[in-house]
Amino acid sequence: MQLDDGEIKTREVIAWKGLHLFHFDQSSCSQKVRILLRELGIDFTPHPINLMRGEQRSDWYLGINARGQVPALVHDGTVHIESNDIIEYLDQQFASTERSFLPATDAERHRMRELMDLEDQLHQDLRIVTFTYLAPDLDNHAPAPDDSLDFIGRFHSAFTELDGLLQTQPYLLGERMTLVDISWFITLHRLNIAGYPFRDHPNLQAYFMRIAGRPTFRQEVAAGPLPLRLAGSTYRRLNRLFRNSLPRDYQRWRREQPAA
């Protein structure tokens, strides 16, 4: 999604040349874009935005992206937001035919966008998972303890659909990796570290583990300062033991489902 010139209040970025990425190491949407940039070997200038310090809410950054979200991409003075749109734009602009992650046919591109839209629709649910099970909830993103677990059901439904697609093919659209695999990998990674039981979706589990071994994917999801990563790992373990556990909540959600 390219912003109109009038939406950009921090006017200095309009004069910037080349590729500039505003991102945060642990942001799932930022990781998605960085993976594609690394896979395609595209040079860019990183601009870290520390979400934990609230830098995304500074007047300067809101003048670039009024939604106060990362990532945001500046390319020769044009500003692009929304991670799925950004990775499609980058592939169209910079990838050779041999290295492109875009599907070959119009029908496949339409299906790719459908599956990427499904991933995007789960973004708020991903925030709930993040701030319930993985990180301190500083802005009240997580549901109250007596709220429903419908968000788990929405992930289960989507994962069941993906698992079916992978019964007869190695990637979500067929025989080769495309942008939709990059887009979904990040969501799968976030749910995996939260403890979602992927054994209930065996094809999806095998697919995720195979892609997770790809060097660029492995490096980008492990990005960030070591102390912050260690603190996050410790928080997750303690939270799962004493407060919120996705595996326990998943089992409670399963028990609450009507008998077939």
Backbone as CSV, one residue per row, in Angstrom:
resi,resn,N_x,N_y,N_z,CA_x,CA_y,CA_z,C_x,C_y,C_z
1,MET,0.853,-1.183,0.000,0.000,0.000,0.000,0.888,1.232,0.000
2,GLN,0.868,1.974,-1.096,1.661,3.192,-1.185,0.842,4.368,-0.670
3,LEU,1.439,5.147,0.221,0.744,6.301,0.778,0.756,7.458,-0.211
4,ASP,-0.318,8.230,-0.179,-0.350,9.460,-0.963,0.650,10.454,-0.384
5,ASP,1.167,11.311,-1.239,2.163,12.291,-0.807,1.637,13.140,0.353
6,GLY,0.371,13.499,0.314,-0.195,14.357,1.347,-0.293,13.697,2.703
7,GLU,-0.194,12.357,2.753,-0.263,11.642,4.020,1.076,11.646,4.753
8,ILE,2.130,12.023,4.077,3.468,11.969,4.661,3.789,13.324,5.274
9,LYS,3.794,13.390,6.586,4.020,14.646,7.306,5.497,14.859,7.637
10,THR,6.235,13.790,7.783,7.682,13.902,7.987,8.317,14.023,6.612
11,ARG,8.398,15.232,6.122,8.675,15.475,4.711,10.093,15.122,4.291
12,GLU,11.000,15.006,5.246,12.390,14.743,4.858,12.559,13.419,4.125
13,VAL,11.677,12.424,4.420,11.863,11.115,3.796,11.560,11.152,2.300
14,ILE,10.836,12.154,1.845,10.511,12.255,0.426,11.775,12.448,-0.412
15,ALA,12.814,13.006,0.187,14.074,13.226,-0.539,15.021,12.029,-0.439
16,TRP,14.672,11.013,0.332,15.568,9.874,0.502,15.655,9.047,-0.770
17,LYS,16.848,8.568,-1.082,17.068,7.702,-2.235,17.358,6.280,-1.761
18,GLY,17.038,5.330,-2.607,17.262,3.934,-2.266,16.158,3.370,-1.400
19,LEU,16.457,2.227,-0.788,15.494,1.519,0.058,15.809,1.736,1.528
20,HIS,14.795,2.112,2.286,14.919,2.320,3.724,13.782,1.557,4.410
21,LEU,14.132,0.767,5.418,13.124,-0.031,6.117,13.068,0.358,7.588
22,PHE,11.897,0.826,8.036,11.625,1.034,9.452,11.092,-0.279,10.008
23,HIS,11.725,-0.783,11.064,11.391,-2.129,11.530,11.780,-2.275,12.993
24,PHE,11.333,-3.397,13.587,11.733,-3.795,14.935,12.130,-5.257,14.846
25,ASP,13.234,-5.628,15.521,13.766,-6.986,15.375,12.724,-8.064,15.635
26,GLN,11.958,-7.910,16.729,11.014,-8.961,17.122,9.618,-8.797,16.520
27,SER,9.415,-7.807,15.688,8.116,-7.630,15.033,7.928,-8.692,13.963
28,SER,6.832,-9.441,14.053,6.590,-10.508,13.072,6.468,-9.954,11.663
29,CYS,5.791,-8.836,11.511,5.633,-8.261,10.173,6.956,-7.722,9.638
30,SER,7.801,-7.200,10.522,9.128,-6.759,10.097,9.974,-7.954,9.661
31,GLN,9.898,-9.053,10.391,10.657,-10.244,10.045,10.290,-10.743,8.652
32,LYS,9.029,-10.675,8.342,8.533,-11.107,7.030,9.234,-10.347,5.908
33,VAL,9.307,-9.036,6.051,9.921,-8.197,5.014,11.424,-8.434,4.963
34,ARG,12.067,-8.540,6.117,13.515,-8.748,6.130,13.891,-10.084,5.503
35,ILE,13.078,-11.108,5.708,13.352,-12.397,5.080,13.389,-12.254,3.572
36,LEU,12.403,-11.591,2.998,12.392,-11.447,1.542,13.581,-10.618,1.073
37,LEU,13.885,-9.535,1.754,15.034,-8.716,1.373,16.310,-9.544,1.362
38,ARG,16.507,-10.372,2.376,17.706,-11.209,2.446,17.672,-12.296,1.376
39,GLU,16.532,-12.905,1.175,16.427,-13.961,0.164,16.756,-13.433,-1.228
40,LEU,16.353,-12.212,-1.520,16.592,-11.630,-2.837,17.924,-10.891,-2.916
41,GLY,18.616,-10.774,-1.788,19.889,-10.079,-1.789,19.778,-8.594,-2.077
42,ILE,18.716,-7.972,-1.574,18.464,-6.547,-1.834,19.124,-5.711,-0.740
43,ASP,19.922,-4.751,-1.138,20.532,-3.830,-0.180,19.490,-2.818,0.305
44,PHE,19.521,-2.538,1.601,18.599,-1.552,2.160,19.231,-0.919,3.383
45,THR,18.716,0.233,3.749,19.165,0.924,4.959,18.160,0.666,6.070
46,PRO,18.573,0.002,7.152,17.634,-0.265,8.258,17.487,0.941,9.174
47,HIS,16.261,1.138,9.652,15.964,2.186,10.624,15.186,1.534,11.769
48,PRO,15.879,1.065,12.808,15.185,0.389,13.912,14.226,1.338,14.642
49,ILE,13.031,0.826,14.910,12.031,1.536,15.706,11.755,0.657,16.921
50,ASN,12.116,1.137,18.095,11.983,0.336,19.306,10.546,0.414,19.823
51,LEU,9.796,-0.652,19.579,8.396,-0.673,20.007,8.273,-0.694,21.522
52,MET,9.241,-1.276,22.202,9.163,-1.366,23.660,9.315,0.005,24.311
53,ARG,9.977,0.915,23.623,10.127,2.276,24.133,9.073,3.219,23.566
54,GLY,8.187,2.687,22.733,7.113,3.507,22.180,7.547,4.437,21.063
55,GLU,8.665,4.135,20.417,9.155,5.027,19.370,8.206,5.090,18.180
56,GLN,7.358,4.091,18.023,6.394,4.096,16.913,5.315,5.156,17.108
57,ARG,5.232,5.695,18.341,4.227,6.724,18.629,4.824,8.135,18.639
58,SER,6.084,8.253,18.255,6.693,9.587,18.197,6.078,10.384,17.052
59,ASP,6.040,11.687,17.201,5.496,12.531,16.135,6.253,12.324,14.827
60,TRP,7.561,12.140,14.939,8.381,11.967,13.736,7.962,10.717,12.965
61,TYR,7.799,9.593,13.686,7.431,8.362,12.981,5.970,8.372,12.543
62,LEU,5.093,8.936,13.345,3.689,9.027,12.934,3.538,9.885,11.682
63,GLY,4.499,10.750,11.436,4.492,11.524,10.202,4.865,10.712,8.985
64,ILE,5.380,9.507,9.211,5.687,8.579,8.121,4.570,7.552,7.985
65,ASN,4.179,6.986,9.095,3.083,6.011,9.116,2.146,6.387,10.255
66,ALA,1.038,7.011,9.919,0.104,7.519,10.930,-0.508,6.410,11.769
67,ARG,-0.406,5.158,11.310,-0.936,4.039,12.081,0.001,3.657,13.227
68,GLY,1.220,4.175,13.184,2.173,3.869,14.242,2.574,2.414,14.276
69,GLN,2.722,1.810,13.109,3.067,0.395,13.009,4.330,0.224,12.168
70,VAL,5.033,-0.869,12.430,6.135,-1.278,11.573,5.746,-2.606,10.920
71,PRO,6.308,-2.852,9.734,7.325,-2.080,9.025,6.720,-0.958,8.182
72,ALA,7.589,-0.046,7.785,7.276,0.932,6.741,8.493,0.983,5.826
73,LEU,8.240,1.042,4.546,9.310,1.043,3.546,9.309,2.369,2.810
74,VAL,10.479,2.969,2.689,10.641,4.166,1.863,11.510,3.782,0.679
75,HIS,10.985,3.968,-0.513,11.732,3.653,-1.744,11.756,4.895,-2.623
76,ASP,12.926,5.477,-2.715,13.093,6.698,-3.520,12.011,7.734,-3.192
77,GLY,11.756,7.906,-1.907,10.836,8.942,-1.471,9.375,8.549,-1.405
78,THR,9.015,7.342,-1.869,7.634,6.875,-1.739,7.546,5.984,-0.504
79,VAL,6.428,6.071,0.212,6.262,5.324,1.454,5.241,4.208,1.248
80,HIS,5.618,3.014,1.683,4.765,1.835,1.554,4.580,1.214,2.935
81,ILE,3.344,0.816,3.247,3.038,0.170,4.523,2.277,-1.123,4.250
82,GLU,2.046,-1.894,5.315,1.392,-3.201,5.287,2.353,-4.244,4.718
83,SER,2.766,-5.163,5.572,3.867,-6.072,5.238,3.597,-6.937,4.012
84,ASN,2.382,-7.465,3.874,2.108,-8.299,2.700,2.178,-7.488,1.412
85,ASP,1.713,-6.260,1.461,1.824,-5.392,0.286,3.281,-5.047,0.010
86,ILE,4.057,-4.846,1.057,5.464,-4.490,0.892,6.237,-5.625,0.218
87,ILE,6.030,-6.858,0.657,6.819,-7.938,0.061,6.421,-8.175,-1.398
88,GLU,5.151,-7.980,-1.726,4.768,-8.113,-3.127,5.390,-6.989,-3.958
89,TYR,5.385,-5.777,-3.429,5.993,-4.645,-4.121,7.486,-4.890,-4.350
90,LEU,8.188,-5.343,-3.313,9.625,-5.568,-3.434,9.936,-6.626,-4.483
91,ASP,9.168,-7.699,-4.499,9.401,-8.742,-5.488,9.170,-8.207,-6.894
92,GLN,8.098,-7.467,-7.078,7.813,-6.899,-8.399,8.902,-5.945,-8.866
93,GLN,9.471,-5.178,-7.942,10.435,-4.151,-8.303,11.854,-4.681,-8.471
94,PHE,12.226,-5.708,-7.711,13.640,-6.060,-7.629,13.988,-7.489,-8.021
95,ALA,13.035,-8.397,-8.042,13.372,-9.798,-8.281,13.479,-10.100,-9.773
96,SER,14.497,-10.851,-10.128,14.581,-11.364,-11.492,13.568,-12.491,-11.655
97,THR,13.304,-12.869,-12.874,12.358,-13.959,-13.126,12.805,-15.232,-12.431
98,GLU,14.105,-15.473,-12.427,14.638,-16.702,-11.846,14.521,-16.724,-10.324
99,ARG,14.547,-15.553,-9.687,14.569,-15.506,-8.221,13.238,-15.059,-7.622
100,SER,12.271,-14.731,-8.445,11.008,-14.198,-7.955,10.260,-15.209,-7.096
101,PHE,9.598,-14.687,-6.061,8.717,-15.493,-5.220,7.249,-15.289,-5.587
102,LEU,6.995,-14.613,-6.691,5.625,-14.462,-7.166,5.208,-15.689,-7.966
103,PRO,3.951,-16.124,-7.851,3.474,-17.233,-8.679,3.510,-16.867,-10.159
104,ALA,3.518,-17.889,-11.003,3.703,-17.664,-12.431,2.430,-17.214,-13.137
105,THR,1.261,-17.659,-12.681,0.022,-17.385,-13.405,-0.872,-16.432,-12.621
106,ASP,-1.795,-15.799,-13.345,-2.739,-14.887,-12.693,-3.617,-15.625,-11.684
107,ALA,-4.014,-16.846,-12.037,-4.865,-17.624,-11.126,-4.124,-17.931,-9.831
108,GLU,-2.844,-18.277,-9.942,-2.059,-18.560,-8.742,-1.837,-17.294,-7.914
109,ARG,-1.658,-16.156,-8.586,-1.482,-14.903,-7.850,-2.757,-14.540,-7.102
110,HIS,-3.898,-14.812,-7.717,-5.164,-14.556,-7.037,-5.281,-15.444,-5.795
111,ARG,-4.919,-16.702,-5.938,-4.989,-17.618,-4.799,-3.981,-17.213,-3.732
112,MET,-2.796,-16.753,-4.147,-1.806,-16.280,-3.192,-2.371,-15.150,-2.344
113,ARG,-3.028,-14.200,-2.994,-3.560,-13.051,-2.252,-4.699,-13.479,-1.322
114,GLU,-5.482,-14.476,-1.738,-6.525,-14.986,-0.839,-5.914,-15.549,0.441
115,LEU,-4.861,-16.350,0.292,-4.234,-16.951,1.465,-3.487,-15.918,2.304
116,MET,-2.922,-14.908,1.658,-2.266,-13.840,2.414,-3.299,-12.974,3.128
117,ASP,-4.466,-12.798,2.538,-5.544,-12.074,3.219,-6.004,-12.844,4.451
118,LEU,-6.060,-14.174,4.345,-6.430,-14.991,5.498,-5.413,-14.796,6.625
119,GLU,-4.137,-14.771,6.276,-3.100,-14.525,7.281,-3.264,-13.144,7.893
120,ASP,-3.562,-12.159,7.070,-3.721,-10.790,7.558,-4.931,-10.658,8.487
121,GLN,-5.980,-11.411,8.209,-7.185,-11.350,9.038,-6.925,-11.853,10.458
122,LEU,-5.861,-12.625,10.630,-5.526,-13.163,11.943,-4.552,-12.265,12.703
123,HIS,-4.288,-11.080,12.178,-3.275,-10.223,12.787,-3.638,-9.834,14.220
124,GLN,-4.889,-9.463,14.459,-5.285,-9.095,15.827,-5.219,-10.317,16.751
125,ASP,-5.575,-11.487,16.229,-5.459,-12.698,17.032,-3.997,-13.006,17.342
126,LEU,-3.104,-12.701,16.402,-1.681,-12.899,16.654,-1.193,-11.972,17.756
127,ARG,-1.730,-10.760,17.799,-1.384,-9.839,18.890,-1.862,-10.393,20.233
128,ILE,-3.040,-10.994,20.231,-3.543,-11.593,21.474,-2.610,-12.702,21.934
129,VAL,-2.193,-13.569,21.001,-1.253,-14.635,21.350,0.044,-14.044,21.894
130,THR,0.559,-13.038,21.207,1.829,-12.431,21.615,1.761,-11.883,23.027
131,PHE,0.720,-11.102,23.320,0.672,-10.407,24.598,-0.005,-11.213,25.704
132,THR,-0.531,-12.387,25.360,-1.022,-13.288,26.395,0.054,-14.274,26.817
133,TYR,0.828,-14.776,25.850,1.731,-15.884,26.131,3.220,-15.567,25.984
134,LEU,3.565,-14.500,25.257,4.964,-14.329,24.877,5.638,-13.079,25.419
135,ALA,4.905,-12.019,25.649,5.518,-10.752,26.041,4.606,-10.012,27.002
136,PRO,5.173,-9.153,27.842,4.315,-8.365,28.749,3.318,-7.528,27.969
137,ASP,2.106,-7.466,28.490,1.020,-6.744,27.820,0.968,-5.312,28.341
138,LEU,1.725,-4.428,27.702,1.826,-3.054,28.176,0.658,-2.185,27.738
139,ASP,-0.068,-2.597,26.701,-1.144,-1.764,26.151,-2.494,-2.467,26.145
140,ASN,-2.654,-3.476,26.999,-3.944,-4.166,27.158,-4.435,-4.789,25.863
141,HIS,-3.552,-5.557,25.204,-3.947,-6.259,23.991,-4.578,-7.619,24.297
142,ALA,-4.220,-8.193,25.428,-4.665,-9.548,25.727,-6.094,-9.558,26.255
143,PRO,-6.823,-10.664,26.058,-8.189,-10.757,26.579,-8.184,-10.939,28.087
144,ALA,-9.267,-10.545,28.714,-9.418,-10.793,30.147,-9.513,-12.296,30.384
145,PRO,-9.195,-12.758,31.599,-9.179,-14.192,31.860,-10.488,-14.896,31.555
146,ASP,-11.627,-14.210,31.671,-12.900,-14.874,31.438,-13.392,-14.720,29.992
147,ASP,-12.570,-14.132,29.122,-12.957,-14.004,27.722,-12.926,-15.368,27.045
148,SER,-13.584,-15.456,25.897,-13.611,-16.715,25.158,-12.257,-16.986,24.523
149,LEU,-12.081,-18.211,24.087,-10.857,-18.610,23.396,-11.122,-18.737,21.903
150,ASP,-12.006,-17.906,21.385,-12.349,-17.994,19.965,-11.141,-17.767,19.065
151,PHE,-10.166,-16.975,19.538,-8.994,-16.727,18.698,-8.237,-18.021,18.426
152,ILE,-8.237,-18.947,19.389,-7.601,-20.241,19.162,-8.350,-21.002,18.076
153,GLY,-9.663,-20.915,18.108,-10.463,-21.579,17.080,-10.191,-21.039,15.698
154,ARG,-9.971,-19.742,15.590,-9.688,-19.170,14.268,-8.334,-19.647,13.745
155,PHE,-7.343,-19.749,14.626,-6.060,-20.309,14.187,-6.218,-21.776,13.795
156,HIS,-6.958,-22.527,14.601,-7.149,-23.951,14.304,-7.814,-24.127,12.940
157,SER,-8.804,-23.321,12.652,-9.498,-23.426,11.369,-8.554,-23.111,10.200
158,ALA,-7.786,-22.034,10.338,-6.849,-21.664,9.273,-5.775,-22.726,9.099
159,PHE,-5.245,-23.246,10.198,-4.188,-24.255,10.112,-4.709,-25.552,9.511
160,THR,-5.955,-25.881,9.796,-6.552,-27.065,9.197,-6.647,-26.910,7.682
161,GLU,-7.013,-25.711,7.227,-7.066,-25.445,5.780,-5.679,-25.576,5.159
162,LEU,-4.673,-24.993,5.780,-3.317,-25.082,5.240,-2.814,-26.520,5.252
163,ASP,-3.124,-27.248,6.306,-2.701,-28.644,6.401,-3.257,-29.453,5.235
164,GLY,-4.504,-29.159,4.854,-5.097,-29.853,3.712,-4.383,-29.540,2.413
165,LEU,-3.983,-28.284,2.229,-3.263,-27.914,1.011,-1.934,-28.646,0.901
166,LEU,-1.320,-28.936,2.036,0.017,-29.520,2.044,0.014,-31.044,1.997
167,GLN,-1.148,-31.637,1.859,-1.209,-33.100,1.773,-0.534,-33.616,0.510
168,THR,-0.608,-32.837,-0.572,-0.136,-33.343,-1.869,0.917,-32.448,-2.511
169,GLN,1.412,-31.439,-1.793,2.383,-30.526,-2.384,3.299,-29.974,-1.299
170,PRO,4.534,-29.616,-1.656,5.498,-29.189,-0.636,5.297,-27.763,-0.124
171,TYR,4.657,-26.907,-0.937,4.430,-25.514,-0.537,2.951,-25.178,-0.714
172,LEU,2.553,-24.045,-0.177,1.126,-23.737,-0.113,0.493,-23.567,-1.491
173,LEU,1.290,-23.186,-2.483,0.739,-23.035,-3.829,1.256,-24.079,-4.806
174,GLY,2.031,-25.027,-4.337,2.498,-26.050,-5.271,3.919,-26.483,-5.022
175,GLU,4.718,-26.471,-6.107,6.037,-27.085,-6.066,7.161,-26.134,-5.674
176,ARG,6.897,-24.838,-5.584,7.980,-23.922,-5.221,7.488,-22.900,-4.198
177,MET,8.445,-22.358,-3.468,8.125,-21.374,-2.455,7.698,-20.068,-3.105
178,THR,6.655,-19.444,-2.534,6.181,-18.142,-3.002,6.022,-17.215,-1.805
179,LEU,5.571,-16.000,-2.088,5.405,-15.013,-1.021,4.451,-15.492,0.064
180,VAL,3.479,-16.287,-0.296,2.512,-16.730,0.712,3.178,-17.616,1.757
181,ASP,4.214,-18.352,1.366,4.942,-19.180,2.336,5.727,-18.306,3.309
182,ILE,6.330,-17.230,2.807,7.037,-16.295,3.687,6.053,-15.642,4.654
183,SER,4.907,-15.235,4.132,3.903,-14.563,4.953,3.414,-15.475,6.083
184,TRP,3.072,-16.713,5.755,2.529,-17.617,6.763,3.592,-18.148,7.709
185,PHE,4.834,-18.251,7.240,5.883,-18.784,8.116,5.974,-17.992,9.413
186,ILE,5.885,-16.687,9.320,6.050,-15.850,10.508,4.945,-16.114,11.523
187,THR,3.720,-16.262,11.051,2.619,-16.591,11.964,2.830,-17.958,12.595
188,LEU,3.245,-18.916,11.793,3.499,-20.261,12.323,4.622,-20.225,13.365
189,HIS,5.654,-19.451,13.088,6.755,-19.339,14.043,6.269,-18.758,15.372
190,ARG,5.475,-17.711,15.312,4.986,-17.077,16.536,4.119,-18.060,17.336
191,LEU,3.262,-18.798,16.670,2.421,-19.775,17.375,3.254,-20.933,17.906
192,ASN,4.297,-21.293,17.177,5.161,-22.391,17.610,5.862,-22.053,18.916
193,ILE,6.444,-20.861,19.016,7.145,-20.524,20.254,6.163,-20.294,21.407
194,ALA,4.897,-20.025,21.075,3.879,-19.897,22.121,3.404,-21.256,22.616
195,GLY,3.723,-22.331,21.881,3.367,-23.664,22.325,2.139,-24.267,21.673
196,TYR,1.687,-23.691,20.532,0.531,-24.276,19.847,0.863,-25.718,19.445
197,PRO,-0.059,-26.681,19.645,0.217,-28.095,19.356,0.072,-28.417,17.861
198,PHE,1.112,-28.175,17.112,1.054,-28.422,15.669,0.948,-29.901,15.325
199,ARG,1.107,-30.782,16.312,0.926,-32.204,16.022,-0.475,-32.491,15.512
200,ASP,-1.428,-31.611,15.790,-2.791,-31.794,15.282,-2.900,-31.443,13.810
201,HIS,-1.826,-30.891,13.237,-1.782,-30.554,11.813,-0.448,-31.078,11.273
202,PRO,-0.319,-32.390,11.080,0.998,-32.986,10.805,1.659,-32.499,9.514
203,ASN,0.888,-32.272,8.469,1.485,-31.786,7.225,2.036,-30.379,7.407
204,LEU,1.287,-29.554,8.127,1.717,-28.185,8.389,2.937,-28.172,9.300
205,GLN,2.974,-29.068,10.270,4.115,-29.137,11.174,5.392,-29.487,10.413
206,ALA,5.318,-30.490,9.536,6.496,-30.894,8.762,6.947,-29.777,7.826
207,TYR,6.003,-29.104,7.215,6.292,-27.970,6.325,6.988,-26.846,7.091
208,PHE,6.461,-26.507,8.255,7.057,-25.439,9.050,8.488,-25.778,9.447
209,MET,8.725,-26.985,9.914,10.057,-27.372,10.352,11.043,-27.352,9.184
210,ARG,10.590,-27.717,8.009,11.468,-27.700,6.836,11.860,-26.275,6.467
211,ILE,10.880,-25.367,6.451,11.174,-23.983,6.087,11.980,-23.302,7.188
212,ALA,11.721,-23.659,8.438,12.427,-23.031,9.558,13.921,-23.304,9.518
213,GLY,14.333,-24.360,8.803,15.749,-24.664,8.676,16.450,-23.869,7.597
214,ARG,15.707,-23.121,6.813,16.312,-22.316,5.755,17.114,-21.176,6.412
215,PRO,18.390,-20.976,6.031,19.253,-20.042,6.772,18.673,-18.649,6.948
216,THR,18.138,-18.057,5.901,17.619,-16.693,6.020,16.455,-16.628,7.003
217,PHE,15.569,-17.597,6.953,14.430,-17.625,7.862,14.919,-17.782,9.302
218,ARG,15.842,-18.701,9.505,16.356,-18.965,10.852,17.046,-17.729,11.426
219,GLN,17.826,-17.046,10.606,18.556,-15.877,11.074,17.623,-14.726,11.443
220,GLU,16.610,-14.493,10.625,15.760,-13.323,10.864,14.859,-13.483,12.070
221,VAL,14.351,-14.683,12.330,13.490,-14.839,13.503,14.312,-14.869,14.795
222,ALA,15.646,-15.021,14.658,16.527,-14.994,15.829,17.220,-13.650,15.988
223,ALA,16.805,-12.649,15.204,17.460,-11.340,15.257,17.145,-10.627,16.556
224,GLY,18.030,-9.714,16.902,17.814,-8.890,18.095,18.921,-9.081,19.119
225,PRO,19.074,-8.142,20.033,20.122,-8.222,21.045,19.956,-9.464,21.914
226,LEU,21.066,-10.124,22.237,21.024,-11.347,23.040,20.330,-11.145,24.388
227,PRO,20.612,-10.062,25.143,19.913,-9.899,26.431,18.392,-9.846,26.278
228,LEU,17.914,-9.188,25.222,16.471,-9.094,25.015,15.891,-10.460,24.671
229,ARG,16.617,-11.232,23.865,16.123,-12.555,23.499,16.114,-13.485,24.703
230,LEU,17.142,-13.397,25.544,17.179,-14.231,26.750,16.067,-13.844,27.721
231,ALA,15.836,-12.546,27.853,14.757,-12.088,28.736,13.409,-12.577,28.220
232,GLY,13.217,-12.536,26.896,11.969,-13.014,26.322,11.768,-14.489,26.557
233,SER,12.831,-15.274,26.389,12.731,-16.710,26.626,12.395,-17.022,28.076
234,THR,13.031,-16.309,29.003,12.745,-16.516,30.432,11.308,-16.140,30.768
235,TYR,10.855,-15.014,30.228,9.475,-14.579,30.478,8.482,-15.637,29.976
236,ARG,8.725,-16.164,28.780,7.801,-17.154,28.218,7.712,-18.392,29.105
237,ARG,8.858,-18.862,29.579,8.843,-20.067,30.418,8.091,-19.830,31.725
238,LEU,8.379,-18.714,32.370,7.715,-18.423,33.646,6.223,-18.178,33.449
239,ASN,5.877,-17.481,32.386,4.474,-17.198,32.105,3.706,-18.497,31.882
240,ARG,4.340,-19.417,31.126,3.662,-20.683,30.847,3.490,-21.514,32.111
241,LEU,4.454,-21.447,33.028,4.379,-22.224,34.262,3.361,-21.661,35.240
242,PHE,3.311,-20.342,35.375,2.559,-19.754,36.478,1.334,-18.944,36.075
243,ARG,1.220,-18.584,34.794,0.103,-17.723,34.414,-0.637,-18.284,33.206
244,ASN,-0.181,-17.924,32.026,-0.920,-18.241,30.806,-0.172,-19.262,29.964
245,SER,-0.870,-20.311,29.583,-0.276,-21.377,28.792,-1.154,-21.641,27.579
246,LEU,-0.617,-21.461,26.395,-1.388,-21.767,25.195,-1.709,-23.253,25.086
247,PRO,-0.775,-24.167,25.391,-1.164,-25.582,25.353,-2.346,-25.903,26.271
248,ARG,-2.372,-25.323,27.482,-3.510,-25.565,28.381,-4.782,-24.938,27.832
249,ASP,-4.680,-23.712,27.331,-5.860,-23.050,26.786,-6.376,-23.758,25.545
250,TYR,-5.466,-24.301,24.756,-5.883,-25.054,23.570,-6.703,-26.276,23.987
251,GLN,-6.252,-26.988,25.003,-7.001,-28.155,25.466,-8.356,-27.738,26.032
252,ARG,-8.398,-26.607,26.726,-9.692,-26.116,27.230,-10.612,-25.754,26.069
253,TRP,-10.051,-25.113,25.029,-10.854,-24.777,23.851,-11.401,-26.046,23.201
254,ARG,-10.577,-27.090,23.086,-11.045,-28.341,22.479,-12.183,-28.939,23.291
255,ARG,-12.082,-28.904,24.606,-13.158,-29.472,25.440,-14.458,-28.707,25.294
256,GLU,-14.351,-27.419,24.993,-15.560,-26.584,24.876,-16.257,-26.737,23.528
257,GLN,-15.639,-27.436,22.575,-16.246,-27.562,21.253,-17.381,-28.587,21.289
258,PRO,-18.451,-28.307,20.534,-19.572,-29.267,20.490,-19.104,-30.614,19.930
259,ALA,-19.674,-31.669,20.440,-19.342,-32.998,19.912,-19.773,-33.113,18.473
260,ALA,-18.945,-33.760,17.663,-19.243,-33.902,16.228,-20.421,-34.858,16.039
